[in-house]
Amino acid sequence: MSTYSFYRVEKKGHVASVFLNRPEKKNAMGPAAWTEPVDIFADLDADPEVRVVILSGEGVCFSAGIDLVGMIPQLPELMEGKQFGGTKWQLLPKIQLLQKGISAIENCRKPVIAAIHGHCLGAGLDMVSACDIRLCSEDAIFSIKEAAVGFVADVGVLQRIPRIIGEGNARELAFTAKNIGSVRAKEIQLVSAVYSDHEALMQEAKLLAGEIAANSPLAVQASKDVMNYCASKSVEDGLRYVASISANIIPSEDLLEAMQAFQQKRKPVFTGK
């Protein structure tokens, strides 16, 4: 188990669990929440034993969003009386640093499952939109909150969520800043499934992680790589890219193991080689 300032990380078998671990503040995201994912997900990406990651929140909810009070000392440019070009130029790389923390989840080659309960607001929704699969409990509440507090969501949700729920639904959430519950989230495919409570949610997230971990990690990770690339490309660009990836990963020991297991009528045991 590894402990960070904002997160707690556990590894068990082929599944890693990353917990937002500031329950006393409803996992409101202060400075460490944005910087630590870079190292966390780089470590999980590099660990050959880890095949799947579950991202969830400790306490009563996934995350209440950004910790504005906690972030102000890190962003003094916001309080400058004279908002001239030099001040804005200093602010730009700080915004990009926040973006990097969220993108670390998407860039991790291992699939990331978000298990969401309670509030998942603002920055919390930014974070889960960078995950591969989202599950939630019935009490989950989602919102792109930024329009209600006077700024634009600038760390990834506006870029990622239209691919998940469609342009119309994404714009409605962004423009209204309204809350939606688990039923609506399932209707617009923000989440794949809804479970009765937090316990059932985590149990099902682990079962799903186990299903993914049982497959060839080489094939699963290559599939994520291809799907991430194709998200912003034409079909033709995507076909050229996947042809290159496919040609580079086959044959593999996993493929040979799958063939042998089929012939021997047994379950394959993959190594990712």
Residue pairs with C-beta under 8 A, 6 or more apart in sequence:
1 8
1 9
1 10
1 11
2 8
2 9
2 10
2 40
2 43
3 9
4 21
4 32
4 36
4 39
4 40
5 32
5 36
6 20
6 21
6 22
6 29
6 30
6 32
6 33
6 36
7 18
7 19
7 20
7 21
7 32
7 33
7 36
7 37
7 40
8 18
8 19
8 21
8 58
9 16
9 17
9 18
9 19
9 40
9 43
9 44
10 16
10 17
10 19
11 17
11 47
11 49
11 50
13 49
13 213
14 49
14 50
14 51
14 52
14 213
14 217
15 50
15 51
15 52
15 53
15 54
15 206
15 209
15 210
15 213
16 44
16 47
16 50
16 52
16 53
16 54
16 110
17 53
17 54
17 56
18 40
18 44
18 53
18 54
18 55
18 56
19 56
19 57
19 58
20 27
20 29
20 33
20 55
20 56
20 57
20 58
20 62
20 63
21 27
21 58
22 28
22 30
22 33
22 58
22 59
23 57
23 58
23 59
23 60
24 59
25 64
25 67
26 59
26 60
26 61
26 63
26 64
26 118
26 119
27 33
27 57
27 58
27 59
27 61
27 62
27 63
27 64
27 124
28 63
28 64
28 65
28 66
28 67
28 70
29 63
29 65
29 66
29 67
29 123
29 124
29 127
30 67
30 70
30 71
31 70
31 71
31 74
33 67
33 101
33 123
34 97
34 98
34 101
34 102
35 97
35 101
36 101
37 101
37 102
37 104
37 105
38 100
38 101
38 104
40 104
41 53
41 104
41 105
41 107
41 108
41 112
42 104
42 108
44 50
44 53
44 108
44 110
45 107
45 108
45 109
45 110
48 272
50 110
51 110
51 111
51 212
51 213
51 217
51 220
51 272
52 110
52 111
52 112
52 113
52 209
52 212
52 213
53 108
53 110
53 111
53 112
53 113
53 209
54 112
54 113
54 115
54 202
54 205
54 206
54 209
55 105
55 112
55 113
55 114
55 115
55 127
55 128
55 131
56 62
56 114
56 115
56 116
56 117
56 202
56 205
57 63
57 116
57 117
57 118
57 124
60 118
61 117
61 118
61 119
61 120
62 114
62 116
62 117
62 118
62 119
62 120
62 124
62 128
62 140
63 119
63 120
63 121
63 123
63 124
63 127
64 119
64 121
64 122
64 124
65 119
65 121
65 122
65 123
65 124
65 145
66 122
66 123
68 149
72 78
72 79
74 94
75 91
75 94
77 87
77 88
77 90
77 91
77 94
78 91
80 87
95 154
95 155
98 154
98 155
99 154
99 155
99 156
101 155
102 126
102 127
102 130
102 155
102 156
103 130
103 156
105 112
105 127
105 130
105 131
106 130
106 131
106 160
106 228
109 221
109 224
109 225
110 221
110 224
111 132
111 133
111 212
111 220
111 221
111 224
112 130
112 131
112 132
112 133
113 131
113 132
113 133
113 134
113 135
113 205
113 208
113 209
113 212
114 127
114 128
114 131
114 133
114 134
114 135
115 135
115 136
115 201
115 202
115 205
116 124
116 128
116 134
116 135
116 136
116 137
116 140
116 142
116 191
116 201
117 136
117 137
117 139
117 140
117 197
117 198
117 201
118 137
118 139
118 140
118 141
119 140
119 141
120 128
120 136
120 140
120 141
120 142
120 143
121 141
121 142
121 143
121 145
121 179
122 143
122 144
122 145
122 146
122 153
123 155
125 142
125 143
125 144
125 157
125 161
126 153
126 155
126 156
126 157
128 134
129 156
129 157
129 160
129 161
129 164
130 156
130 160
132 224
133 192
133 208
134 190
134 191
134 192
135 191
135 192
135 193
135 194
135 195
135 201
135 204
135 205
135 208
136 182
136 185
136 191
136 193
136 194
136 195
136 201
137 182
137 194
137 195
137 196
137 197
137 198
137 200
137 201
138 182
138 194
138 195
138 196
138 197
139 182
139 197
139 198
140 181
140 182
140 185
140 191
140 194
141 179
141 180
141 181
141 182
142 173
142 179
142 180
142 181
142 185
142 190
143 173
143 177
143 178
143 179
143 180
144 153
144 157
144 158
144 161
144 173
144 174
144 177
145 177
146 152
146 153
146 154
146 174
146 177
147 174
147 175
147 176
147 177
148 177
152 158
153 174
158 170
158 174
161 170
161 173
161 190
162 170
162 171
163 231
164 170
164 189
164 190
165 173
165 188
165 189
165 190
166 188
169 188
173 180
180 188
180 190
182 191
182 194
183 194
185 191
185 194
186 193
186 194
193 204
195 201
195 204
212 220
214 267
214 270
215 270
216 252
216 254
216 255
216 258
216 268
216 270
216 272
217 254
217 270
217 271
217 272
218 249
218 252
218 254
218 270
218 272
218 273
219 249
219 254
221 272
222 245
222 246
222 249
225 245
226 238
226 241
226 242
226 245
229 238
229 241
230 237
230 238
230 241
230 242
233 241
252 273
253 271
253 273
254 268
254 270
254 271
254 272
254 273
257 268
257 269
257 270
257 271
258 268
258 270
260 268
261 267
261 268
261 269
262 268
